[in-house]
Amino acid sequence: MFPTSIKGVLPVDESKPADKNRLIYDLGNALEQVDARAVKLLGDSITFKGGIFRLTHGDNVLVPITSGVIQVRIGEPGFIRYKFSCLQMLSIFALVLVGRTLDRGNGGVPVSEFIAEAGVWSSAYALVYAIAAYRLRALIRRVVANLNG
């Protein structure tokens, strides 16, 4: 089973109290700076859309992310909870794999060749997923660090 979302929780350091509204605003700004679409600040949450079908650089942090939600809670305990959907990325990898299989012609694809190619594309998906998870978490941490000075 492939992961279809990136989820996590980052603790907010209680020794450095943060202004929740400012943190939400700064997170929204950071998302807009990486060309997120439909960024909405809703109470203690931020929703947004990303994806590959935006006019942006291929190394943009939101290319593998279809959409996301970031929730901020300040207090005891304070945290930032996030969930980013990767369904668009998974769908593209699946379409490429199916397309490559159908492209082989009427002779059929040997099972060993299909398994090898599926392994390569699965590994590529896993790598893009891991990089996206790391970069998005770093983006959130950077905003929190900048706020706390």
Secondary structure, DSSP 8 states (H G I E B T S, - for coil): ----EEEEEEE--TTS---HHHHHHHHHHHHHHTT-EEEEEETTEEEEE--SSSSS-TT-TTTT-SEEEEEEE-SSS-EEEEEEE-HHHHHHHHHHHHHHHHTT-TT---HHHHHHHHHHHHHHHHHHHHHHHHHHHHHHHHHHHHHH-
